[in-house]
Amino acid sequence: MSRMQAPAKPSAMSRALARDRLGVPAVLFFVLADVAPLTLAAGVIPSAYATTGLTGIPAAFLVIAVILGLFAAGYVAMTRHITNAGAFYAFVARGLGRPAGVAAALVALLAYTFLQVGLYGAFGPNAQAEAAAHLHLHAAWWVWALAAWALVTVLRLARVDITGKVLGVLLSAEVIVIVAEASWGLIRPAGGHLSFSALSPSVLGSAGFGTFGVLAVVAVLGFVGFEQAPVLAEEARNPRRTIPVATYCALGVIAVVYAGASWAMAAHAGTAHVVAAAGAEGPGLLFGMGGGLAVPGCPGAVPDLAVRRRAGLPQLRMALHLRPGPRGCPAGRARPHRS
C-alpha cells in the first residue's frame, strides 16, 4: 500500500515571487528602476550635448519615444501569448529556436553580471565620500559596498511586492530631484526668454542624416530597460492588462522626464551655450539649475544633496533591481506557488 506524500512546502524564493503580487504601479517602478533616470539625466544627457555639439537632444527623446511606441504595440501583443520570466529569451527561443534563445540569455546574463559588479564598485567610493563629508563616518569603500550588497540580499529574500515598494521610494526620490531641477531651469531661462527650438524635430536633420543617427543612439540609451515589464508577468496581477499598461506608462514617463530635463538644460544655459556648458560642468549642468534650493526645515541644505550623483542612489537602486536569482534563467523556472 503506497503512502501518500505531503505536498512540498513552497521555498522562500517561491513565496517571494508568488503570483498576483504586483499591480501596475509596482511593475512600473521595477521598469523605471532599470532605466536609471537620475544616472542618465545627470550623466548621459550632458555628455550627449558635449560630445555631439548638437542641441536637438530633447527632440531626439520624443522622436525615439514615438518609434518605440510602435515597437511596443507588437511587443506587448506577444506577451499576451508568452508569459515567461525569461522575457526576450522566451521570445527569441519561441521564434528562432532554443540555441538562439540560450545565446541571447547568456549575453544578457554576462552583461548584467558585469553591470552589477560595477554598480557596487561605484556605490562604495561614492557612499564613502558622502558619509565622511556629511555624517562624519569613516570606513573603507568596500565596507559600504558590502553593506549595500547585504541590504540587496535581504530584500531579495523579501516578497517581490515589498521590493517593489522600496524601489518605488528610491525611484520617486530620483524623479523628484530631476523634476525639481528641470522646473527651476525652465523658470529661469537664459536671457529671460524660454526657447522651444530644442524641441523641434527639424533640428535633428539640420546637420545631415548622420546627425540624426548620433542623436538616435544617444536617445536609445535613455530607453534601455523600458521593455522589462514582461519579466514580471508571472508575478503581476492580470498580466494581460498590467504588462501593456506598465510598458506604455514607462515609455511615456521616460520621454517626458528626459525630454523635459534636456530641454531645461538648454533653456537654462541658453541654446547657443548649452554645448559649452555641458563640456565644462558635466553632471553639474543638471544640478546647477536648482541653484541650491533650500529644503523646508533644514537650514543650509539643498534638495539634491541627499540624492546627488555622488551619493550612489542610482547605483544602489539599480543593484537592488538587478538582484541575483533564478529570474530569466535559460533553463526556465517553475511557476511559483500561489499564496
C-alpha atoms as a printed R data frame, in Angstrom:
    type eleno elety resid chain resno      x      y       z
1   ATOM     1    CA   MET     A     1  0.000  0.000   0.000
2   ATOM     2    CA   SER     A     2  1.577  3.227  -1.127
3   ATOM     3    CA   ARG     A     3  1.999  6.057   1.312
4   ATOM     4    CA   MET     A     4  0.614  9.439   0.334
5   ATOM     5    CA   GLN     A     5  3.260 12.141   0.301
6   ATOM     6    CA   ALA     A     6  2.506 15.516   1.824
7   ATOM     7    CA   PRO     A     7  2.664 18.391  -0.655
8   ATOM     8    CA   ALA     A     8  6.049 20.056  -0.816
9   ATOM     9    CA   LYS     A     9  6.348 23.221   1.200
10  ATOM    10    CA   PRO     A    10  6.934 26.277  -1.006
11  ATOM    11    CA   SER     A    11 10.512 27.545  -0.904
12  ATOM    12    CA   ALA     A    12 11.438 31.020   0.268
13  ATOM    13    CA   MET     A    13 12.043 32.056  -3.338
14  ATOM    14    CA   SER     A    14  8.669 30.692  -4.428
15  ATOM    15    CA   ARG     A    15  6.937 32.644  -1.670
16  ATOM    16    CA   ALA     A    16  8.885 35.808  -2.548
17  ATOM    17    CA   LEU     A    17  7.972 35.523  -6.218
18  ATOM    18    CA   ALA     A    18  4.398 34.346  -5.708
19  ATOM    19    CA   ARG     A    19  1.920 35.182  -8.425
20  ATOM    20    CA   ASP     A    20 -0.583 38.021  -8.357
21  ATOM    21    CA   ARG     A    21  1.673 40.194  -6.190
22  ATOM    22    CA   LEU     A    22  2.245 43.187  -8.447
23  ATOM    23    CA   GLY     A    23 -0.097 45.803  -9.832
24  ATOM    24    CA   VAL     A    24  0.651 48.431 -12.458
25  ATOM    25    CA   PRO     A    25  2.480 50.846 -10.082
26  ATOM    26    CA   ALA     A    26  4.827 48.135  -8.764
27  ATOM    27    CA   VAL     A    27  5.681 46.866 -12.248
28  ATOM    28    CA   LEU     A    28  6.200 50.457 -13.378
29  ATOM    29    CA   PHE     A    29  8.645 51.042 -10.511
30  ATOM    30    CA   PHE     A    30 10.647 47.971 -11.493
31  ATOM    31    CA   VAL     A    31 10.796 49.074 -15.121
32  ATOM    32    CA   LEU     A    32 11.777 52.662 -14.389
33  ATOM    33    CA   ALA     A    33 14.381 51.457 -11.897
34  ATOM    34    CA   ASP     A    34 16.045 49.561 -14.726
35  ATOM    35    CA   VAL     A    35 16.120 52.739 -16.813
36  ATOM    36    CA   ALA     A    36 18.083 54.661 -14.130
37  ATOM    37    CA   PRO     A    37 16.621 58.152 -14.675
38  ATOM    38    CA   LEU     A    38 18.962 60.168 -12.454
39  ATOM    39    CA   THR     A    39 22.046 58.454 -13.849
40  ATOM    40    CA   LEU     A    40 21.025 59.295 -17.387
41  ATOM    41    CA   ALA     A    41 19.758 62.815 -16.661
42  ATOM    42    CA   ALA     A    42 22.922 63.790 -14.808
43  ATOM    43    CA   GLY     A    43 25.432 61.820 -16.851
44  ATOM    44    CA   VAL     A    44 24.311 60.846 -20.330
45  ATOM    45    CA   ILE     A    45 22.423 63.995 -21.312
46  ATOM    46    CA   PRO     A    46 25.277 66.443 -20.523
47  ATOM    47    CA   SER     A    47 27.720 64.045 -22.210
48  ATOM    48    CA   ALA     A    48 25.443 63.933 -25.262
49  ATOM    49    CA   TYR     A    49 25.440 67.726 -25.535
50  ATOM    50    CA   ALA     A    50 29.202 67.905 -25.059
51  ATOM    51    CA   THR     A    51 30.230 65.091 -27.418
52  ATOM    52    CA   THR     A    52 27.780 65.713 -30.263
53  ATOM    53    CA   GLY     A    53 27.828 69.504 -30.175
54  ATOM    54    CA   LEU     A    54 24.118 69.405 -31.059
55  ATOM    55    CA   THR     A    55 21.097 70.948 -29.379
56  ATOM    56    CA   GLY     A    56 18.412 68.526 -30.586
57  ATOM    57    CA   ILE     A    57 18.702 66.073 -27.684
58  ATOM    58    CA   PRO     A    58 15.177 66.830 -26.329
59  ATOM    59    CA   ALA     A    59 13.604 66.316 -29.765
60  ATOM    60    CA   ALA     A    60 15.531 63.059 -30.178
61  ATOM    61    CA   PHE     A    61 13.995 61.661 -26.999
62  ATOM    62    CA   LEU     A    62 10.499 62.500 -28.217
63  ATOM    63    CA   VAL     A    63 11.023 61.013 -31.679
64  ATOM    64    CA   ILE     A    64 12.524 57.792 -30.300
65  ATOM    65    CA   ALA     A    65  9.615 57.516 -27.855
66  ATOM    66    CA   VAL     A    66  7.164 57.562 -30.772
67  ATOM    67    CA   ILE     A    67  9.177 54.925 -32.650
68  ATOM    68    CA   LEU     A    68  9.411 52.685 -29.585
69  ATOM    69    CA   GLY     A    69  5.687 53.154 -29.044
70  ATOM    70    CA   LEU     A    70  5.128 51.467 -32.418
71  ATOM    71    CA   PHE     A    71  7.512 48.677 -31.397
72  ATOM    72    CA   ALA     A    72  5.754 48.286 -28.058
73  ATOM    73    CA   ALA     A    73  2.428 47.625 -29.773
74  ATOM    74    CA   GLY     A    74  3.723 44.356 -31.202
75  ATOM    75    CA   TYR     A    75  5.915 43.619 -28.200
76  ATOM    76    CA   VAL     A    76  3.142 43.704 -25.629
77  ATOM    77    CA   ALA     A    77  0.924 41.732 -28.023
78  ATOM    78    CA   MET     A    78  3.468 38.892 -27.812
79  ATOM    79    CA   THR     A    79  3.360 38.984 -24.013
80  ATOM    80    CA   ARG     A    80 -0.305 38.001 -24.142
81  ATOM    81    CA   HIS     A    81  0.721 34.704 -25.699
82  ATOM    82    CA   ILE     A    82  4.058 34.094 -23.944
83  ATOM    83    CA   THR     A    83  4.142 34.573 -20.167
84  ATOM    84    CA   ASN     A    84  7.670 33.785 -19.025
85  ATOM    85    CA   ALA     A    85 10.170 35.379 -16.651
86  ATOM    86    CA   GLY     A    86 12.831 34.976 -19.335
87  ATOM    87    CA   ALA     A    87 11.267 37.782 -21.427
88  ATOM    88    CA   PHE     A    88 13.474 38.167 -24.501
89  ATOM    89    CA   TYR     A    89 14.915 34.670 -24.011
90  ATOM    90    CA   ALA     A    90 11.413 33.234 -24.245
91  ATOM    91    CA   PHE     A    91 10.570 35.337 -27.310
92  ATOM    92    CA   VAL     A    92 13.827 34.504 -29.110
93  ATOM    93    CA   ALA     A    93 13.586 30.817 -28.227
94  ATOM    94    CA   ARG     A    94  9.995 30.630 -29.442
95  ATOM    95    CA   GLY     A    95 10.755 32.443 -32.694
96  ATOM    96    CA   LEU     A    96 14.305 31.358 -33.583
97  ATOM    97    CA   GLY     A    97 14.783 28.187 -31.565
98  ATOM    98    CA   ARG     A    98 16.345 27.251 -28.233
99  ATOM    99    CA   PRO     A    99 20.032 27.666 -29.294
100 ATOM   100    CA   ALA     A   100 19.428 31.288 -30.284
101 ATOM   101    CA   GLY     A   101 17.406 31.857 -27.121
102 ATOM   102    CA   VAL     A   102 20.118 30.434 -24.873
103 ATOM   103    CA   ALA     A   103 22.744 32.543 -26.649
104 ATOM   104    CA   ALA     A   104 20.668 35.686 -26.083
105 ATOM   105    CA   ALA     A   105 20.163 34.762 -22.434
106 ATOM   106    CA   LEU     A   106 23.878 34.170 -21.835
107 ATOM   107    CA   VAL     A   107 24.778 37.534 -23.371
108 ATOM   108    CA   ALA     A   108 22.260 39.240 -21.079
109 ATOM   109    CA   LEU     A   109 23.474 37.266 -18.048
110 ATOM   110    CA   LEU     A   110 27.099 38.216 -18.671
111 ATOM   111    CA   ALA     A   111 26.252 41.872 -19.274
112 ATOM   112    CA   TYR     A   112 24.082 42.190 -16.173
113 ATOM   113    CA   THR     A   113 26.668 40.411 -14.037
114 ATOM   114    CA   PHE     A   114 29.380 42.874 -15.013
115 ATOM   115    CA   LEU     A   115 26.931 45.741 -14.585
116 ATOM   116    CA   GLN     A   116 26.030 44.636 -11.068
117 ATOM   117    CA   VAL     A   117 29.687 44.309 -10.050
118 ATOM   118    CA   GLY     A   118 30.352 47.755 -11.473
119 ATOM   119    CA   LEU     A   119 27.415 49.243  -9.584
120 ATOM   120    CA   TYR     A   120 28.719 48.031  -6.237
121 ATOM   121    CA   GLY     A   121 32.164 49.325  -7.184
122 ATOM   122    CA   ALA     A   122 30.680 52.717  -7.999
123 ATOM   123    CA   PHE     A   123 28.499 52.837  -4.902
124 ATOM   124    CA   GLY     A   124 31.313 52.121  -2.430
125 ATOM   125    CA   PRO     A   125 33.581 55.142  -3.072
126 ATOM   126    CA   ASN     A   126 30.593 57.467  -3.541
127 ATOM   127    CA   ALA     A   127 29.000 56.407  -0.263
128 ATOM   128    CA   GLN     A   128 32.382 56.645   1.478
129 ATOM   129    CA   ALA     A   129 32.825 60.258   0.376
130 ATOM   130    CA   GLU     A   130 29.282 61.303   1.318
131 ATOM   131    CA   ALA     A   131 29.370 59.557   4.709
132 ATOM   132    CA   ALA     A   132 32.691 61.189   5.588
133 ATOM   133    CA   ALA     A   133 31.571 64.638   4.467
134 ATOM   134    CA   HIS     A   134 28.065 64.745   5.941
135 ATOM   135    CA   LEU     A   135 27.810 62.011   8.595
136 ATOM   136    CA   HIS     A   136 31.433 62.066   9.816
137 ATOM   137    CA   LEU     A   137 31.581 58.293   9.376
138 ATOM   138    CA   HIS     A   138 34.877 56.980   8.081
139 ATOM   139    CA   ALA     A   139 35.046 53.497   6.612
140 ATOM   140    CA   ALA     A   140 36.705 51.891   3.630
141 ATOM   141    CA   TRP     A   141 34.799 51.929   0.346
142 ATOM   142    CA   TRP     A   142 34.410 48.162   0.365
143 ATOM   143    CA   VAL     A   143 32.584 48.331   3.710
144 ATOM   144    CA   TRP     A   144 29.866 50.461   2.119
145 ATOM   145    CA   ALA     A   145 29.793 48.210  -0.946
146 ATOM   146    CA   LEU     A   146 29.340 45.129   1.255
147 ATOM   147    CA   ALA     A   147 26.641 46.916   3.250
148 ATOM   148    CA   ALA     A   148 24.751 47.631   0.025
149 ATOM   149    CA   TRP     A   149 25.192 44.016  -1.058
150 ATOM   150    CA   ALA     A   150 23.843 42.819   2.304
151 ATOM   151    CA   LEU     A   151 20.809 45.108   2.002
152 ATOM   152    CA   VAL     A   152 20.094 43.851  -1.509
153 ATOM   153    CA   THR     A   153 20.457 40.255  -0.336
154 ATOM   154    CA   VAL     A   154 17.948 40.773   2.482
155 ATOM   155    CA   LEU     A   155 15.454 42.445   0.165
156 ATOM   156    CA   ARG     A   156 15.995 39.676  -2.365
157 ATOM   157    CA   LEU     A   157 14.501 37.247   0.130
158 ATOM   158    CA   ALA     A   158 11.538 39.513   0.814
159 ATOM   159    CA   ARG     A   159  8.311 39.370  -1.133
160 ATOM   160    CA   VAL     A   160  8.611 40.865  -4.585
161 ATOM   161    CA   ASP     A   161  5.914 43.437  -3.827
162 ATOM   162    CA   ILE     A   162  7.919 44.666  -0.824
163 ATOM   163    CA   THR     A   163 10.987 45.091  -3.017
164 ATOM   164    CA   GLY     A   164  8.819 46.992  -5.475
165 ATOM   165    CA   LYS     A   165  7.803 49.432  -2.741
166 ATOM   166    CA   VAL     A   166 11.431 50.018  -1.770
167 ATOM   167    CA   LEU     A   167 12.302 50.663  -5.408
168 ATOM   168    CA   GLY     A   168  9.316 52.998  -5.589
169 ATOM   169    CA   VAL     A   169 10.645 55.157  -2.753
170 ATOM   170    CA   LEU     A   170 14.155 55.362  -4.213
171 ATOM   171    CA   LEU     A   171 12.881 55.968  -7.722
172 ATOM   172    CA   SER     A   172 10.473 58.664  -6.555
173 ATOM   173    CA   ALA     A   173 13.377 60.478  -4.900
174 ATOM   174    CA   GLU     A   174 15.300 60.447  -8.175
175 ATOM   175    CA   VAL     A   175 12.390 61.676 -10.255
176 ATOM   176    CA   ILE     A   176 11.555 64.412  -7.735
177 ATOM   177    CA   VAL     A   177 15.128 65.699  -7.978
178 ATOM   178    CA   ILE     A   178 15.045 65.702 -11.782
179 ATOM   179    CA   VAL     A   179 11.652 67.408 -11.941
180 ATOM   180    CA   ALA     A   180 12.634 69.998  -9.321
181 ATOM   181    CA   GLU     A   181 15.900 70.861 -11.058
182 ATOM   182    CA   ALA     A   182 14.297 70.940 -14.509
183 ATOM   183    CA   SER     A   183 11.382 73.066 -13.331
184 ATOM   184    CA   TRP     A   184 13.735 75.592 -11.796
185 ATOM   185    CA   GLY     A   185 15.772 75.668 -15.005
186 ATOM   186    CA   LEU     A   186 12.670 76.387 -17.096
187 ATOM   187    CA   ILE     A   187 11.536 79.075 -14.674
188 ATOM   188    CA   ARG     A   188 14.902 80.824 -15.022
189 ATOM   189    CA   PRO     A   189 15.831 80.549 -18.723
190 ATOM   190    CA   ALA     A   190 18.890 82.278 -20.108
191 ATOM   191    CA   GLY     A   191 18.138 85.871 -21.055
192 ATOM   192    CA   GLY     A   192 14.678 85.633 -19.504
193 ATOM   193    CA   HIS     A   193 13.244 84.083 -22.694
194 ATOM   194    CA   LEU     A   194 12.138 80.438 -22.860
195 ATOM   195    CA   SER     A   195 13.138 78.929 -26.207
196 ATOM   196    CA   PHE     A   196 11.332 75.909 -27.692
197 ATOM   197    CA   SER     A   197 13.782 75.367 -30.537
198 ATOM   198    CA   ALA     A   198 15.419 72.322 -28.920
199 ATOM   199    CA   LEU     A   199 12.057 70.518 -29.011
200 ATOM   200    CA   SER     A   200 11.586 70.912 -32.757
201 ATOM   201    CA   PRO     A   201 12.155 67.677 -34.741
202 ATOM   202    CA   SER     A   202 13.530 69.805 -37.575
203 ATOM   203    CA   VAL     A   203 16.793 70.281 -35.679
204 ATOM   204    CA   LEU     A   204 17.513 66.559 -35.929
205 ATOM   205    CA   GLY     A   205 18.264 66.741 -39.647
206 ATOM   206    CA   SER     A   206 19.669 70.248 -39.727
207 ATOM   207    CA   ALA     A   207 23.259 68.996 -39.955
208 ATOM   208    CA   GLY     A   208 22.631 65.995 -42.212
209 ATOM   209    CA   PHE     A   209 21.394 62.451 -41.841
210 ATOM   210    CA   GLY     A   210 24.465 61.444 -39.830
211 ATOM   211    CA   THR     A   211 23.405 63.847 -37.104
212 ATOM   212    CA   PHE     A   212 20.097 62.043 -36.744
213 ATOM   213    CA   GLY     A   213 21.972 58.778 -36.303
214 ATOM   214    CA   VAL     A   214 24.115 60.183 -33.494
215 ATOM   215    CA   LEU     A   215 21.124 61.644 -31.696
216 ATOM   216    CA   ALA     A   216 19.204 58.390 -32.131
217 ATOM   217    CA   VAL     A   217 21.990 56.435 -30.417
218 ATOM   218    CA   VAL     A   218 22.010 58.891 -27.502
219 ATOM   219    CA   ALA     A   219 18.244 58.789 -27.154
220 ATOM   220    CA   VAL     A   220 18.046 54.997 -27.345
221 ATOM   221    CA   LEU     A   221 20.482 54.788 -24.419
222 ATOM   222    CA   GLY     A   222 17.871 56.553 -22.336
223 ATOM   223    CA   PHE     A   223 15.176 53.986 -23.082
224 ATOM   224    CA   VAL     A   224 17.175 50.825 -22.409
225 ATOM   225    CA   GLY     A   225 15.154 48.853 -19.876
226 ATOM   226    CA   PHE     A   226 11.652 50.050 -20.716
227 ATOM   227    CA   GLU     A   227 10.962 46.602 -22.196
228 ATOM   228    CA   GLN     A   228 11.441 44.810 -18.847
229 ATOM   229    CA   ALA     A   229  7.772 44.617 -17.819
230 ATOM   230    CA   PRO     A   230  7.210 41.124 -19.314
231 ATOM   231    CA   VAL     A   231  9.877 39.777 -16.938
232 ATOM   232    CA   LEU     A   232  7.342 40.309 -14.146
233 ATOM   233    CA   ALA     A   233  4.371 38.830 -15.997
234 ATOM   234    CA   GLU     A   234  4.263 35.765 -13.734
235 ATOM   235    CA   GLU     A   235  4.086 37.905 -10.596
236 ATOM   236    CA   ALA     A   236  1.709 40.536 -11.995
237 ATOM   237    CA   ARG     A   237 -1.994 40.698 -11.272
238 ATOM   238    CA   ASN     A   238 -3.937 40.337 -14.526
239 ATOM   239    CA   PRO     A   239 -0.765 40.361 -16.673
240 ATOM   240    CA   ARG     A   240 -2.729 40.783 -19.926
241 ATOM   241    CA   ARG     A   241 -3.609 44.282 -18.718
242 ATOM   242    CA   THR     A   242 -0.833 45.111 -16.223
243 ATOM   243    CA   ILE     A   243  2.135 44.481 -18.536
244 ATOM   244    CA   PRO     A   244  0.927 46.598 -21.503
245 ATOM   245    CA   VAL     A   245 -0.213 49.454 -19.264
246 ATOM   246    CA   ALA     A   246  3.087 49.473 -17.333
247 ATOM   247    CA   THR     A   247  5.094 49.358 -20.576
248 ATOM   248    CA   TYR     A   248  3.285 52.297 -22.158
249 ATOM   249    CA   CYS     A   249  3.350 54.289 -18.913
250 ATOM   250    CA   ALA     A   250  7.094 53.707 -18.579
251 ATOM   251    CA   LEU     A   251  7.659 54.835 -22.142
252 ATOM   252    CA   GLY     A   252  5.646 57.997 -21.547
253 ATOM   253    CA   VAL     A   253  7.328 58.831 -18.236
254 ATOM   254    CA   ILE     A   254 10.796 58.323 -19.705
255 ATOM   255    CA   ALA     A   255 10.050 60.508 -22.707
256 ATOM   256    CA   VAL     A   256  8.595 63.353 -20.649
257 ATOM   257    CA   VAL     A   257 11.268 63.301 -17.918
258 ATOM   258    CA   TYR     A   258 14.269 63.061 -20.241
259 ATOM   259    CA   ALA     A   259 12.976 65.445 -22.879
260 ATOM   260    CA   GLY     A   260 11.971 67.887 -20.147
261 ATOM   261    CA   ALA     A   261 15.316 67.637 -18.346
262 ATOM   262    CA   SER     A   262 17.371 68.072 -21.515
263 ATOM   263    CA   TRP     A   263 15.156 70.951 -22.646
264 ATOM   264    CA   ALA     A   264 15.554 72.629 -19.260
265 ATOM   265    CA   MET     A   265 19.330 72.360 -19.527
266 ATOM   266    CA   ALA     A   266 19.279 74.018 -22.959
267 ATOM   267    CA   ALA     A   267 16.868 76.696 -21.785
268 ATOM   268    CA   HIS     A   268 18.773 77.465 -18.587
269 ATOM   269    CA   ALA     A   269 22.222 77.598 -20.168
270 ATOM   270    CA   GLY     A   270 20.994 79.061 -23.452
271 ATOM   271    CA   THR     A   271 20.599 77.067 -26.657
272 ATOM   272    CA   ALA     A   272 23.709 78.657 -28.112
273 ATOM   273    CA   HIS     A   273 25.774 77.925 -24.993
274 ATOM   274    CA   VAL     A   274 24.481 74.569 -23.708
275 ATOM   275    CA   VAL     A   275 27.149 72.558 -25.552
276 ATOM   276    CA   ALA     A   276 29.989 74.543 -23.994
277 ATOM   277    CA   ALA     A   277 28.301 74.478 -20.582
278 ATOM   278    CA   ALA     A   278 27.869 70.693 -20.753
279 ATOM   279    CA   GLY     A   279 31.540 70.224 -21.547
280 ATOM   280    CA   ALA     A   280 32.593 72.458 -18.676
281 ATOM   281    CA   GLU     A   281 30.098 71.379 -15.991
282 ATOM   282    CA   GLY     A   282 29.225 67.762 -16.806
283 ATOM   283    CA   PRO     A   283 26.593 66.497 -14.320
284 ATOM   284    CA   GLY     A   284 26.598 69.965 -12.781
285 ATOM   285    CA   LEU     A   285 24.556 71.057 -15.770
286 ATOM   286    CA   LEU     A   286 21.552 69.338 -14.150
287 ATOM   287    CA   PHE     A   287 22.259 70.020 -10.501
288 ATOM   288    CA   GLY     A   288 23.281 73.621 -11.116
289 ATOM   289    CA   MET     A   289 19.835 74.605 -12.372
290 ATOM   290    CA   GLY     A   290 18.350 74.497  -8.865
291 ATOM   291    CA   GLY     A   291 20.844 76.978  -7.526
292 ATOM   292    CA   GLY     A   292 20.882 75.342  -4.084
293 ATOM   293    CA   LEU     A   293 17.190 75.257  -3.271
294 ATOM   294    CA   ALA     A   294 16.576 75.135   0.455
295 ATOM   295    CA   VAL     A   295 14.738 72.225   1.986
296 ATOM   296    CA   PRO     A   296 11.989 73.395   4.349
297 ATOM   297    CA   GLY     A   297 13.036 72.831   7.935
298 ATOM   298    CA   CYS     A   298 16.634 72.003   7.019
299 ATOM   299    CA   PRO     A   299 18.768 75.153   7.188
300 ATOM   300    CA   GLY     A   300 21.576 75.221   4.714
301 ATOM   301    CA   ALA     A   301 20.507 72.016   2.986
302 ATOM   302    CA   VAL     A   302 19.871 71.637  -0.711
303 ATOM   303    CA   PRO     A   303 17.410 69.160  -2.157
304 ATOM   304    CA   ASP     A   304 19.861 67.477  -4.458
305 ATOM   305    CA   LEU     A   305 22.433 66.956  -1.702
306 ATOM   306    CA   ALA     A   306 20.790 63.803  -0.373
307 ATOM   307    CA   VAL     A   307 20.467 62.231  -3.791
308 ATOM   308    CA   ARG     A   308 23.327 63.741  -5.731
309 ATOM   309    CA   ARG     A   309 25.176 61.587  -8.210
310 ATOM   310    CA   ARG     A   310 27.961 61.107  -5.642
311 ATOM   311    CA   ALA     A   311 25.584 59.607  -3.083
312 ATOM   312    CA   GLY     A   312 25.233 56.485  -5.204
313 ATOM   313    CA   LEU     A   313 21.425 56.301  -5.064
314 ATOM   314    CA   PRO     A   314 21.132 55.258  -8.727
315 ATOM   315    CA   GLN     A   315 23.762 52.560  -8.227
316 ATOM   316    CA   LEU     A   316 22.062 51.137  -5.119
317 ATOM   317    CA   ARG     A   317 18.636 51.263  -6.730
318 ATOM   318    CA   MET     A   318 19.807 49.542  -9.884
319 ATOM   319    CA   ALA     A   319 21.706 46.901  -7.911
320 ATOM   320    CA   LEU     A   320 18.523 46.205  -5.969
321 ATOM   321    CA   HIS     A   321 16.616 45.783  -9.206
322 ATOM   322    CA   LEU     A   322 19.342 43.518 -10.629
323 ATOM   323    CA   ARG     A   323 19.371 41.314  -7.535
324 ATOM   324    CA   PRO     A   324 20.635 37.792  -8.285
325 ATOM   325    CA   GLY     A   325 18.127 34.996  -8.502
326 ATOM   326    CA   PRO     A   326 16.568 32.471 -10.830
327 ATOM   327    CA   ARG     A   327 14.717 35.037 -12.925
328 ATOM   328    CA   GLY     A   328 15.250 34.698 -16.641
329 ATOM   329    CA   CYS     A   329 17.358 31.542 -16.303
330 ATOM   330    CA   PRO     A   330 17.740 29.920 -19.737
331 ATOM   331    CA   ALA     A   331 16.631 26.596 -18.314
332 ATOM   332    CA   GLY     A   332 13.439 28.249 -17.144
333 ATOM   333    CA   ARG     A   333 11.949 28.056 -13.676
334 ATOM   334    CA   ALA     A   334  8.892 26.506 -12.209
335 ATOM   335    CA   ARG     A   335  5.908 28.730 -11.741
336 ATOM   336    CA   PRO     A   336  5.820 29.916  -8.116
337 ATOM   337    CA   HIS     A   337  3.117 28.753  -5.800
338 ATOM   338    CA   ARG     A   338  0.173 30.962  -5.171
339 ATOM   339    CA   SER     A   339 -0.128 32.349  -1.686
